[in-house]
Amino acid sequence: MRAQKTTVAAMLAATALLATGCAGSGAAGAGGSDQVDFMLDVAVLPKHAPFYAAVDAGFYEAEGIDVEIMPGSGSANTVASVDTGRVDFGWADYNVSILNRAQGASIRQVNLVQAKSAYAALALPDSGIADWEDLKGKTVATEGNGAMVAMWPAVLDKLGWSEGDVEIVSAAGEAKIPGLIAGQWDANLALSVSDGPTLIAEGYDPVVLNWADLGLLYYGNGIITSDQTIDEDPELVERFNRATQRGFAWACQNQEETAASFEAAVPGFDAAAVADGIAGQCDLMWDDENAESGFGTMSDAGVQKQIDLAAEFLGLENPDDVDPSDIYTNEYLEPLGPDEQIEAPSA
């Protein structure tokens, strides 16, 4: 089996290529365009390929934006970076955004890229696990203080199981995949679009049990910006959203071109892992709600569901003081339906 050196080397290379200084909101870039810094949730992975393809295909340039994609180090740090003005836009977990907003962060979700969460349980193909029922009696690893372990009781409730039906063990994020491969446990709780491609790069075809398939439908990651940016340059927010929406949709409609753009920008990833990361990310774009209202949109009911979830499982205090309008806005989005075919500006 491949060692994990390829994946780690690619992450380091991506960080070296992309971690540069920030120009600040709306700063003038080359040719009079607006220089914008966009921070990801974590270090660069194949799941981020649609953003790179959107840049490469000219969607941001067409909106007068010179965007720099920056690696992240967790959604909490991305939220903090946007809140303090270190970067203009970020891609962050919805629950993390809610918790930080409730604690005083002046950020807002302005574009829901993942209509569905990527929460999943992943196992190796020879584990004897093929569906959720096979997970009963098994040992599952996850980060000890992560959101997924906090929300695990919701999975047990859906399955009609008790707490002892699955043994949950704590493992550091970087140890989860090596431990799974070594047989220290039977499955991992992880994001399907992150750990799935990594396992493919290691030579495995993973079994992926999506929480969404159990009916646990939550918002995933979305685009955040600060209240200050919204107040001072709403037109920039609108243009950034339009470039992101159309560019992301185009990337998912043209996945081979998307893979080529990503591999040119961030070399070193396994080609099969890149393809899987893109396909998995694109599968999270749509749900029944936004298929009607448009890609990127959110609803009061959907956000209230997230607030209730954060209160029940993630320690959100005084949830009655948090209104959906504090968390999100659709004001800077243009309708984009699932059947709309997008043409790249560069074409």
Residue frames relative to the residue before (quaternion, step in Angstrom):
aa qw qx qy qz dx dy dz
M 1.0000 0.0000 0.0000 0.0000 0.00 0.00 0.00
R 0.5512 -0.6054 0.4465 0.3609 3.56 -1.12 0.60
A 0.4319 -0.6262 0.5669 0.3162 3.51 -1.18 0.56
Q 0.5835 -0.6075 0.4083 0.3519 3.57 -1.24 0.30
K 0.3565 0.7715 -0.4771 0.2238 3.58 1.23 0.14
T 0.6183 0.5651 -0.3597 0.4112 3.59 0.98 -0.76
T 0.6893 0.4795 -0.2841 0.4629 3.57 0.84 -1.00
V 0.6743 0.4948 -0.3019 0.4575 3.56 0.87 -0.94
A 0.6474 0.5189 -0.3248 0.4540 3.58 0.96 -0.84
A 0.6426 0.5199 -0.3286 0.4569 3.56 1.00 -0.77
M 0.6318 0.5268 -0.3342 0.4600 3.58 1.01 -0.77
L 0.6717 0.4963 -0.3013 0.4601 3.55 0.90 -0.92
A 0.6435 0.5180 -0.3225 0.4621 3.56 0.99 -0.81
A 0.6488 0.5187 -0.3205 0.4553 3.55 0.99 -0.84
T 0.6476 0.5182 -0.3199 0.4579 3.56 0.97 -0.84
A 0.6618 0.5049 -0.3079 0.4608 3.58 0.96 -0.85
L 0.6782 0.4991 -0.2933 0.4527 3.57 1.02 -0.79
L 0.8165 0.3539 -0.1289 0.4376 3.54 0.91 -0.94
A 0.6342 0.5450 -0.3540 0.4189 3.62 1.09 -0.47
T 0.2277 0.7633 -0.5661 0.2121 3.54 -0.09 1.32
G 0.7132 -0.4557 0.3156 0.4290 3.54 -1.29 0.10
C 0.4315 -0.7025 0.5157 0.2331 3.53 -1.27 0.46
A 0.3764 -0.7519 0.5024 0.2016 3.53 -1.05 0.78
G 0.4976 -0.6566 0.4376 0.3601 3.58 1.21 -0.35
S 0.6886 -0.5310 0.3168 0.3787 3.53 -1.25 0.58
G 0.8797 0.0526 -0.0540 0.4695 3.51 -0.90 1.03
A 0.3331 0.7501 -0.5146 0.2479 3.61 1.16 0.31
A 0.5378 -0.6408 0.4384 0.3286 3.56 -1.04 0.76
G 0.1749 -0.7790 0.5958 0.0877 3.56 -0.90 0.96
A 0.7702 -0.3205 0.2511 0.4909 3.53 -1.28 -0.31
G 0.8345 0.1843 -0.1474 0.4979 3.56 -1.03 0.84
G 0.6433 -0.5577 0.3223 0.4138 3.59 1.18 0.41
S 0.4737 0.6673 -0.4508 0.3565 3.60 1.24 0.12
D 0.5345 -0.6073 0.4783 0.3417 3.57 -1.28 0.35
Q 0.3000 -0.7424 0.5751 0.1677 3.56 -0.82 1.04
V 0.0001 0.8130 -0.5780 0.0699 3.57 -0.62 1.17
D 0.2339 -0.7514 0.6038 0.1267 3.55 -1.03 0.89
F 0.0849 -0.7975 0.5969 -0.0194 3.55 -0.82 1.09
M 0.1401 -0.8207 0.5526 0.0398 3.60 -0.44 1.24
L 0.3933 -0.7118 0.5413 0.2138 3.55 -0.95 0.98
D 0.6399 -0.5330 0.3878 0.3951 3.56 -1.31 0.08
V 0.7939 0.0459 0.0150 0.6061 3.58 1.03 -0.81
A 0.7336 -0.3346 0.3066 0.5058 3.57 -1.29 -0.25
V 0.6415 -0.5746 0.3484 0.3701 3.56 -1.11 0.72
L 0.0043 0.7830 -0.6186 0.0652 3.54 -0.92 1.08
P 0.6905 -0.4744 0.3269 0.4374 3.61 -1.19 0.26
K 0.5869 0.5912 -0.3806 0.4015 3.61 1.08 -0.57
H 0.6570 0.5086 -0.3064 0.4645 3.60 1.22 -0.39
A 0.3850 0.7761 -0.4489 0.2189 3.59 1.26 -0.13
P 0.6322 0.5464 -0.3755 0.4010 3.68 0.86 -0.70
F 0.6140 0.5388 -0.3636 0.4477 3.60 1.06 -0.57
Y 0.6586 0.5004 -0.3055 0.4717 3.57 0.97 -0.85
A 0.6487 0.5124 -0.3188 0.4637 3.57 1.00 -0.79
A 0.6215 0.5445 -0.3387 0.4500 3.59 1.04 -0.76
V 0.6379 0.5010 -0.3203 0.4894 3.57 1.06 -0.76
D 0.6856 0.5151 -0.2832 0.4295 3.55 0.82 -1.07
A 0.7091 0.4623 -0.2529 0.4685 3.58 1.04 -0.81
G 0.5843 -0.6591 0.3314 0.3381 3.57 1.28 0.09
F 0.3724 0.7568 -0.4801 0.2410 3.62 1.19 0.20
Y 0.6873 0.4525 -0.2906 0.4883 3.60 0.95 -0.80
E 0.6229 0.5408 -0.3389 0.4525 3.57 0.98 -0.80
A 0.6435 0.5328 -0.3207 0.4462 3.58 1.01 -0.80
E 0.6969 0.4271 -0.2599 0.5141 3.58 1.21 -0.48
G 0.5426 -0.6424 0.3957 0.3692 3.59 1.25 0.20
I 0.5501 0.5977 -0.3852 0.4381 3.57 1.18 0.64
D 0.1700 -0.7315 0.6542 0.0896 3.53 -1.00 0.95
V 0.0607 -0.8513 0.5208 -0.0166 3.57 0.00 1.32
E 0.1529 -0.7537 0.6325 0.0921 3.54 -1.08 0.82
I 0.2502 -0.7679 0.5759 0.1267 3.57 -0.65 1.16
M 0.1092 -0.8099 0.5762 0.0077 3.54 -0.79 1.09
P 0.4796 -0.6495 0.4938 0.3230 3.63 -0.99 0.72
G 0.2967 -0.7428 0.5732 0.1779 3.55 -1.20 0.59
S 0.2757 -0.7388 0.5837 0.1936 3.53 -1.35 -0.03
G 0.7769 -0.1856 0.0876 0.5953 3.54 1.05 0.87
S 0.5883 -0.6214 0.3887 0.3416 3.55 -1.00 0.83
A 0.6077 0.5621 -0.3674 0.4240 3.60 1.03 -0.68
N 0.6696 0.4769 -0.3000 0.4840 3.59 0.99 -0.79
T 0.6164 0.5343 -0.3461 0.4635 3.59 1.05 -0.67
V 0.6378 0.5152 -0.3212 0.4739 3.58 0.97 -0.85
A 0.6658 0.5019 -0.3046 0.4605 3.58 0.90 -0.92
S 0.6527 0.5238 -0.3177 0.4457 3.58 0.98 -0.81
V 0.6545 0.4788 -0.3059 0.4987 3.59 1.06 -0.72
D 0.6495 0.5440 -0.3128 0.4293 3.57 0.93 -0.92
T 0.7401 0.4067 -0.2200 0.4882 3.58 0.96 -0.85
G 0.5298 -0.6606 0.3947 0.3565 3.58 1.26 -0.05
R 0.3963 0.7196 -0.4857 0.2987 3.59 1.20 0.24
V 0.7643 0.0743 -0.0670 0.6371 3.56 1.19 -0.59
D 0.5548 -0.6534 0.4229 0.2938 3.54 -1.24 0.52
F 0.7954 0.0509 0.0157 0.6037 3.56 0.97 -0.93
G 0.0822 -0.7914 0.6035 0.0510 3.54 -1.23 0.50
W 0.3079 -0.7007 0.6086 0.2092 3.52 -1.34 0.33
A 0.1198 0.8386 -0.5036 0.1698 3.56 -0.26 1.28
D 0.6221 -0.5450 0.4356 0.3552 3.51 -1.32 0.53
Y 0.5409 -0.6657 0.4124 0.3070 3.55 -0.89 0.96
N 0.6667 0.5078 -0.3105 0.4486 3.57 0.90 -0.89
V 0.6298 0.5226 -0.3295 0.4708 3.58 1.04 -0.77
S 0.6281 0.5345 -0.3315 0.4581 3.58 1.02 -0.78
I 0.6558 0.5144 -0.3102 0.4573 3.58 0.93 -0.89
L 0.6749 0.5008 -0.3033 0.4491 3.57 0.83 -0.98
N 0.6956 0.4657 -0.2823 0.4687 3.58 0.91 -0.85
R 0.6154 0.5314 -0.3475 0.4670 3.59 1.03 -0.69
A 0.6595 0.5124 -0.3024 0.4594 3.57 0.97 -0.87
Q 0.6995 0.4417 -0.2563 0.4999 3.57 1.19 -0.55
G 0.7284 -0.4812 0.2269 0.4318 3.57 1.24 0.33
A 0.4686 0.6673 -0.4651 0.3446 3.62 1.19 -0.03
S 0.3237 -0.7610 0.5357 0.1706 3.57 -0.90 0.95
I 0.3959 0.6901 -0.4978 0.3454 3.55 0.59 1.21
R 0.0959 -0.7915 0.6011 0.0542 3.55 -1.23 0.42
Q 0.4445 -0.6476 0.5474 0.2887 3.55 -1.17 0.67
V 0.0772 -0.8299 0.5526 0.0016 3.58 -0.70 1.09
N 0.7941 0.1107 -0.0476 0.5957 3.61 1.23 -0.13
L 0.1899 -0.8031 0.5571 0.0928 3.59 -0.43 1.20
V 0.2075 -0.8051 0.5468 0.0988 3.57 -0.24 1.27
Q 0.7608 0.2642 -0.1496 0.5735 3.59 0.98 -0.85
A 0.2469 -0.7844 0.5539 0.1297 3.57 -0.30 1.23
K 0.7580 0.2356 -0.1403 0.5918 3.56 1.26 -0.49
S 0.5121 -0.6411 0.4837 0.3046 3.53 -1.12 0.72
A 0.4058 -0.7089 0.5289 0.2304 3.56 -1.20 0.64
Y 0.3142 0.7628 -0.5144 0.2340 3.63 1.19 0.29
A 0.1328 0.7946 -0.5738 0.1478 3.57 -0.87 0.97
A 0.3052 -0.6492 0.6408 0.2734 3.49 -1.45 0.05
L 0.1084 -0.8076 0.5792 0.0254 3.57 -0.87 1.00
A 0.0308 -0.7917 0.6098 -0.0196 3.54 -1.02 0.89
L 0.5478 -0.5940 0.4698 0.3555 3.56 -1.27 0.32
P 0.6304 -0.5932 0.3430 0.3647 3.61 -1.08 0.62
D 0.7237 0.4058 -0.2511 0.4985 3.60 1.13 -0.49
S 0.4154 0.7470 -0.4358 0.2818 3.59 1.25 0.32
G 0.4710 -0.6493 0.4628 0.3773 3.58 1.19 -0.43
I 0.5998 0.5286 -0.3562 0.4836 3.57 1.30 0.12
A 0.0099 0.8085 -0.5867 0.0452 3.56 -0.67 1.15
D 0.7874 0.0384 -0.0285 0.6146 3.57 1.19 -0.48
W 0.7589 -0.4098 0.2455 0.4425 3.55 -1.30 0.11
E 0.6242 0.5595 -0.3558 0.4132 3.62 0.95 -0.76
D 0.6405 0.5423 -0.3224 0.4379 3.58 1.10 -0.68
L 0.5921 0.5908 -0.3628 0.4107 3.59 1.23 -0.34
K 0.5259 0.6440 -0.4077 0.3774 3.57 1.21 -0.39
G 0.8043 0.2323 -0.2083 0.5057 3.55 -0.85 1.04
K 0.5962 0.5777 -0.3504 0.4336 3.58 1.28 -0.03
T 0.4426 -0.6550 0.5469 0.2757 3.53 -1.41 0.20
V 0.0803 -0.8089 0.5820 -0.0210 3.55 -0.80 1.10
A 0.2430 -0.7879 0.5544 0.1132 3.56 -0.89 0.98
T 0.1343 0.7563 -0.6363 0.0714 3.53 -1.22 0.65
E 0.6338 -0.5018 0.3969 0.4346 3.56 -1.25 0.28
G 0.5570 -0.6702 0.3889 0.2991 3.55 -0.91 0.97
N 0.7872 0.2716 -0.1524 0.5323 3.59 1.04 -0.66
G 0.4103 0.7439 -0.4475 0.2792 3.58 1.21 0.37
A 0.6570 -0.5263 0.3768 0.3865 3.54 -1.31 0.40
M 0.6570 0.5467 -0.3319 0.3993 3.58 0.96 -0.80
V 0.6558 0.4790 -0.3320 0.4797 3.59 0.99 -0.69
A 0.6210 0.5364 -0.3431 0.4571 3.58 1.09 -0.66
M 0.7414 0.4020 -0.2112 0.4941 3.57 1.07 -0.78
W 0.3824 0.7593 -0.4588 0.2583 3.59 1.27 -0.06
P 0.5995 0.5678 -0.3837 0.4134 3.66 0.96 -0.64
A 0.5944 0.5581 -0.3744 0.4415 3.61 1.11 -0.53
V 0.6298 0.5135 -0.3262 0.4830 3.60 1.09 -0.71
L 0.6479 0.5194 -0.3190 0.4568 3.58 0.91 -0.91
D 0.6471 0.5224 -0.3196 0.4542 3.55 0.99 -0.85
K 0.6521 0.5142 -0.3164 0.4585 3.60 0.96 -0.83
L 0.7115 0.4465 -0.2451 0.4840 3.56 1.03 -0.82
G 0.4145 -0.7128 0.4657 0.3213 3.58 1.21 -0.37
W 0.4757 0.6723 -0.4278 0.3724 3.56 1.21 0.57
S 0.4222 -0.6584 0.5530 0.2873 3.50 -1.35 0.25
E 0.7219 -0.4674 0.2899 0.4199 3.58 -1.24 0.35
G 0.7112 0.4839 -0.2652 0.4356 3.59 0.97 -0.80
D 0.5111 0.6720 -0.4184 0.3349 3.61 1.22 -0.12
V 0.7550 0.1604 -0.1199 0.6244 3.57 1.28 -0.36
E 0.2959 -0.7488 0.5633 0.1854 3.58 -0.87 0.91
I 0.1714 -0.7826 0.5942 0.0718 3.56 -0.70 1.13
V 0.0557 -0.7882 0.6128 0.0120 3.57 -0.82 1.03
S 0.4459 -0.6987 0.5024 0.2462 3.54 -1.13 0.70
A 0.0719 0.7796 -0.6185 0.0669 3.56 -1.01 0.87
A 0.5173 -0.6134 0.4920 0.3380 3.56 -1.08 0.68
G 0.6529 -0.5584 0.3440 0.3788 3.56 -1.09 0.71
E 0.7113 0.4615 -0.2647 0.4593 3.57 0.91 -0.92
A 0.6738 0.4967 -0.2957 0.4603 3.60 1.25 -0.30
K 0.5094 0.7005 -0.4102 0.2857 3.58 1.21 -0.39
I 0.7198 0.4320 -0.2720 0.4704 3.60 0.77 -0.92
P 0.6380 0.4929 -0.3522 0.4754 3.66 0.89 -0.71
G 0.6564 0.5115 -0.3146 0.4566 3.60 0.99 -0.78
L 0.6301 0.5234 -0.3281 0.4705 3.56 1.05 -0.76
I 0.6739 0.4945 -0.2914 0.4652 3.58 0.89 -0.95
A 0.6910 0.4760 -0.2695 0.4726 3.59 1.07 -0.76
G 0.5026 -0.6838 0.4084 0.3361 3.58 1.25 -0.09
Q 0.3558 0.7475 -0.4922 0.2691 3.59 1.18 0.45
W 0.7692 0.0129 -0.0239 0.6384 3.56 1.29 -0.44
D 0.5970 -0.6382 0.3844 0.2975 3.54 -1.27 0.36
A 0.8039 0.0017 0.0378 0.5935 3.59 1.09 -0.61
N 0.3081 -0.7193 0.5885 0.2035 3.54 -1.35 0.28
L 0.3030 -0.6496 0.6478 0.2580 3.51 -1.27 0.46
A 0.2145 0.7807 -0.5429 0.2232 3.58 -0.61 1.13
L 0.5705 -0.5293 0.4768 0.4086 3.53 -1.35 -0.03
S 0.4812 -0.6977 0.4461 0.2876 3.57 -0.69 1.07
V 0.7106 0.4718 -0.2708 0.4463 3.60 0.96 -0.82
S 0.6575 0.4630 -0.3192 0.5014 3.59 1.27 -0.06
D 0.7810 0.3539 -0.1885 0.4789 3.58 0.60 -1.13
G 0.5753 0.5971 -0.3859 0.4045 3.60 1.09 -0.57
P 0.7006 0.4437 -0.2835 0.4817 3.63 0.74 -0.95
T 0.6182 0.5471 -0.3557 0.4382 3.60 1.04 -0.68
L 0.6583 0.4901 -0.3097 0.4801 3.58 0.99 -0.81
I 0.6136 0.5331 -0.3489 0.4664 3.59 1.04 -0.69
A 0.6451 0.5187 -0.3160 0.4636 3.58 1.01 -0.81
E 0.6766 0.4708 -0.2860 0.4887 3.57 1.18 -0.52
G 0.6347 -0.5808 0.3143 0.4013 3.59 1.26 0.13
Y 0.6127 0.5443 -0.3479 0.4554 3.60 1.25 0.25
D 0.2920 -0.6953 0.6230 0.2077 3.55 -1.27 0.51
P 0.2052 -0.8563 0.4556 0.1307 3.60 0.16 1.22
V 0.4055 -0.6278 0.6001 0.2853 3.51 -1.33 0.45
V 0.0873 -0.8083 0.5822 0.0073 3.59 -0.70 1.09
L 0.0924 -0.7768 0.6227 0.0159 3.55 -0.69 1.16
N 0.1921 -0.8235 0.5275 0.0817 3.57 -0.21 1.29
W 0.5026 -0.6409 0.4910 0.3092 3.54 -0.99 0.85
A 0.6036 0.5820 -0.3572 0.4115 3.58 1.03 -0.73
D 0.6267 0.5524 -0.3419 0.4303 3.59 1.09 -0.65
L 0.6379 0.4899 -0.3205 0.5003 3.58 1.29 -0.28
G 0.5811 -0.5826 0.3762 0.4259 3.57 1.27 -0.08
L 0.5033 0.6140 -0.4381 0.4216 3.57 1.29 0.23
L 0.0488 0.8406 -0.5275 0.1127 3.53 0.31 1.36
Y 0.0792 0.7934 -0.5918 0.1183 3.54 -0.40 1.28
Y 0.5514 -0.5551 0.4889 0.3857 3.54 -1.27 0.36
G 0.3209 -0.7427 0.5568 0.1880 3.56 -1.11 0.72
N 0.7946 -0.2308 0.2015 0.5241 3.58 -0.81 -1.01
G 0.0161 -0.7919 0.6104 0.0105 3.52 -1.18 0.63
I 0.6005 -0.5538 0.4416 0.3711 3.53 -1.37 0.11
I 0.0875 -0.7857 0.6113 0.0366 3.56 -0.91 0.97
T 0.0131 0.7488 -0.6613 -0.0434 3.50 -1.32 0.42
S 0.5982 -0.5945 0.4066 0.3513 3.56 -1.25 0.24
D 0.6154 -0.5239 0.4353 0.3967 3.55 -1.25 0.40
Q 0.6187 0.5576 -0.3440 0.4335 3.56 1.06 -0.73
T 0.6593 0.4922 -0.3105 0.4761 3.59 0.92 -0.85
I 0.6360 0.5239 -0.3269 0.4629 3.58 0.98 -0.81
D 0.6975 0.4782 -0.2739 0.4581 3.58 0.91 -0.92
E 0.7625 0.4151 -0.2063 0.4513 3.57 0.89 -0.98
D 0.8197 0.0648 -0.0113 0.5690 3.60 1.05 -0.66
P 0.0334 -0.8390 0.5431 0.0049 3.60 0.56 1.11
E 0.6081 0.5649 -0.3552 0.4301 3.58 1.11 -0.62
L 0.6124 0.5275 -0.3449 0.4772 3.60 1.10 -0.62
V 0.6304 0.5264 -0.3336 0.4628 3.59 0.98 -0.83
E 0.6533 0.5170 -0.3070 0.4599 3.57 0.97 -0.87
R 0.6845 0.4765 -0.2920 0.4682 3.59 0.89 -0.88
F 0.6390 0.5149 -0.3306 0.4660 3.59 0.99 -0.81
N 0.6473 0.5184 -0.3150 0.4615 3.57 0.97 -0.84
R 0.6633 0.5095 -0.3147 0.4487 3.57 0.89 -0.91
A 0.6545 0.5020 -0.3098 0.4729 3.58 0.95 -0.85
T 0.6702 0.5004 -0.3002 0.4586 3.58 0.96 -0.88
Q 0.6621 0.5124 -0.3119 0.4491 3.59 0.85 -0.94
R 0.7369 0.4254 -0.2413 0.4666 3.54 0.67 -1.11
G 0.6518 0.5194 -0.3133 0.4553 3.56 1.02 -0.78
F 0.6594 0.4999 -0.3067 0.4704 3.57 0.98 -0.84
A 0.6558 0.5037 -0.3117 0.4681 3.58 0.95 -0.88
W 0.6380 0.5124 -0.3307 0.4700 3.59 0.97 -0.81
A 0.6422 0.5388 -0.3256 0.4373 3.58 0.93 -0.89
C 0.6914 0.4644 -0.2850 0.4744 3.57 0.97 -0.80
Q 0.6435 0.4937 -0.3200 0.4897 3.58 1.19 -0.42
N 0.7614 0.2489 -0.1245 0.5855 3.57 1.29 -0.38
Q 0.0141 -0.8819 0.4712 0.0020 3.53 0.71 1.13
E 0.6082 0.5376 -0.3736 0.4489 3.63 1.05 -0.52
E 0.6532 0.4916 -0.3082 0.4864 3.58 0.98 -0.82
T 0.6171 0.5472 -0.3351 0.4555 3.56 1.09 -0.74
A 0.6505 0.5083 -0.3149 0.4682 3.58 0.93 -0.85
A 0.6542 0.5143 -0.3169 0.4552 3.58 0.96 -0.84
S 0.6367 0.5224 -0.3278 0.4629 3.60 0.98 -0.80
F 0.6790 0.4961 -0.2913 0.4561 3.56 0.90 -0.96
E 0.6808 0.4948 -0.2989 0.4498 3.59 0.87 -0.92
A 0.6309 0.5130 -0.3340 0.4767 3.59 1.16 -0.55
A 0.7046 0.4575 -0.2599 0.4761 3.58 1.01 -0.82
V 0.7992 0.1310 -0.0238 0.5862 3.58 1.01 -0.88
P 0.0722 -0.8444 0.5298 0.0345 3.61 0.33 1.18
G 0.6480 0.5679 -0.3855 0.3301 3.53 -1.29 0.37
F 0.6062 0.5507 -0.3700 0.4386 3.60 1.20 -0.24
D 0.5693 -0.5781 0.4705 0.3469 3.55 -1.20 0.61
A 0.5206 -0.6785 0.4208 0.3024 3.61 -0.82 1.02
A 0.6569 0.5029 -0.3182 0.4629 3.60 0.96 -0.79
A 0.6303 0.5291 -0.3272 0.4645 3.57 1.08 -0.73
V 0.6309 0.5272 -0.3295 0.4641 3.58 1.02 -0.80
A 0.6650 0.5072 -0.3052 0.4553 3.57 0.87 -0.94
D 0.6671 0.4956 -0.3002 0.4683 3.58 0.97 -0.86
G 0.6446 0.5279 -0.3258 0.4468 3.59 0.96 -0.81
I 0.6546 0.5030 -0.3074 0.4733 3.57 1.00 -0.83
A 0.6709 0.4994 -0.3047 0.4558 3.58 0.84 -0.95
G 0.6622 0.5090 -0.3051 0.4575 3.57 0.96 -0.86
Q 0.6469 0.5143 -0.3174 0.4650 3.55 0.98 -0.84
C 0.6787 0.4984 -0.2961 0.4508 3.57 0.90 -0.89
D 0.6051 0.5643 -0.3488 0.4402 3.59 1.14 -0.56
L 0.6772 0.4997 -0.2858 0.4582 3.59 1.20 -0.44
M 0.4536 0.7352 -0.4229 0.2735 3.60 1.26 -0.15
W 0.8335 0.2416 -0.0515 0.4942 3.53 0.83 -1.04
D 0.0278 0.7263 -0.6852 -0.0462 3.49 -1.34 0.53
D 0.7398 -0.4070 0.2657 0.4652 3.60 -1.23 0.01
E 0.6362 0.5606 -0.3299 0.4149 3.56 1.04 -0.76
N 0.7902 0.3346 -0.1993 0.4732 3.58 0.59 -1.08
A 0.4814 0.6272 -0.4563 0.4082 3.59 1.24 -0.07
E 0.6998 0.4208 -0.2541 0.5183 3.57 1.20 -0.53
S 0.7703 0.3890 -0.1989 0.4645 3.58 0.86 -0.95
G 0.6129 -0.5659 0.3443 0.4307 3.60 1.21 -0.37
F 0.6010 -0.5806 0.4237 0.3495 3.55 -1.15 0.77
G 0.7857 0.3164 -0.2524 0.4679 3.54 -0.94 0.95
T 0.6185 0.5895 -0.3459 0.3877 3.57 1.18 -0.48
M 0.2014 -0.7399 0.6332 0.1050 3.50 -1.35 0.51
S 0.2602 -0.7600 0.5720 0.1657 3.59 -1.26 0.20
D 0.6381 -0.5113 0.4057 0.4083 3.55 -1.25 0.40
A 0.6663 0.5081 -0.3050 0.4525 3.58 0.95 -0.90
G 0.6684 0.5021 -0.3052 0.4561 3.56 0.95 -0.86
V 0.6760 0.4757 -0.2967 0.4783 3.58 0.97 -0.82
Q 0.6175 0.5330 -0.3517 0.4592 3.58 1.03 -0.70
K 0.6015 0.5488 -0.3476 0.4649 3.58 1.09 -0.70
Q 0.6543 0.5010 -0.3077 0.4756 3.59 1.01 -0.81
I 0.6299 0.5282 -0.3309 0.4634 3.59 1.00 -0.81
D 0.6597 0.4997 -0.3042 0.4718 3.59 0.93 -0.91
L 0.6285 0.5356 -0.3211 0.4638 3.58 1.04 -0.80
A 0.6706 0.4964 -0.2955 0.4655 3.57 0.90 -0.93
A 0.6533 0.5079 -0.3171 0.4634 3.59 1.04 -0.70
E 0.6992 0.4876 -0.2758 0.4441 3.58 0.95 -0.87
F 0.8373 0.2441 -0.0772 0.4830 3.55 0.87 -0.96
L 0.7985 0.3778 -0.1473 0.4449 3.59 1.01 -0.76
G 0.6129 -0.6264 0.3297 0.3511 3.56 1.20 0.38
L 0.3385 0.7343 -0.5221 0.2714 3.62 1.14 0.40
E 0.2323 -0.7885 0.5596 0.1056 3.54 -0.69 1.13
N 0.8503 0.1163 -0.1101 0.5013 3.53 -1.21 0.70
P 0.0360 0.8479 -0.5280 0.0303 3.62 0.75 0.98
D 0.5915 0.5806 -0.3748 0.4154 3.61 1.12 -0.50
D 0.6400 0.5202 -0.3211 0.4654 3.57 1.24 -0.36
V 0.6481 0.4921 -0.3091 0.4922 3.59 1.30 -0.16
D 0.1364 -0.7964 0.5874 0.0460 3.56 -0.62 1.16
P 0.5986 -0.5796 0.3974 0.3845 3.63 -0.99 0.69
S 0.6375 0.5447 -0.3391 0.4265 3.60 1.00 -0.71
D 0.5854 0.5577 -0.3716 0.4562 3.58 1.25 -0.31
I 0.7125 0.5018 -0.2317 0.4323 3.55 1.14 -0.73
Y 0.8411 0.0688 0.0330 0.5354 3.59 0.87 -0.87
T 0.0437 -0.7525 0.6500 0.0965 3.48 -1.44 0.12
N 0.2687 -0.7439 0.5905 0.1602 3.56 -1.11 0.76
E 0.3747 0.7903 -0.4387 0.2064 3.57 1.32 -0.04
Y 0.7659 0.3753 -0.1866 0.4876 3.58 1.06 -0.71
L 0.5445 0.5928 -0.3931 0.4445 3.55 1.23 0.57
E 0.2295 -0.7320 0.6209 0.1610 3.55 -1.21 0.59
P 0.5648 -0.6225 0.4058 0.3589 3.62 -0.91 0.82
L 0.0505 0.7644 -0.6391 0.0680 3.53 -1.02 0.92
G 0.2074 -0.8310 0.5097 0.0812 3.56 -0.36 1.25
P 0.6567 -0.5549 0.3495 0.3725 3.59 -1.23 0.45
D 0.7119 0.4408 -0.2714 0.4746 3.61 1.13 -0.43
E 0.5003 0.6657 -0.4301 0.3486 3.59 1.23 -0.03
Q 0.2662 -0.7621 0.5724 0.1439 3.57 -0.78 1.04
I 0.2372 -0.7970 0.5488 0.0860 3.53 -0.77 1.12
E 0.2035 -0.7557 0.6107 0.1204 3.55 -1.05 0.82
A 0.4574 -0.6933 0.4848 0.2740 3.56 -0.90 0.91
P 0.5474 -0.6157 0.4488 0.3462 3.62 -0.99 0.75
S 0.6520 0.5410 -0.3158 0.4272 3.58 1.02 -0.76
A 0.5727 0.5924 -0.3807 0.4197 3.57 1.28 -0.33
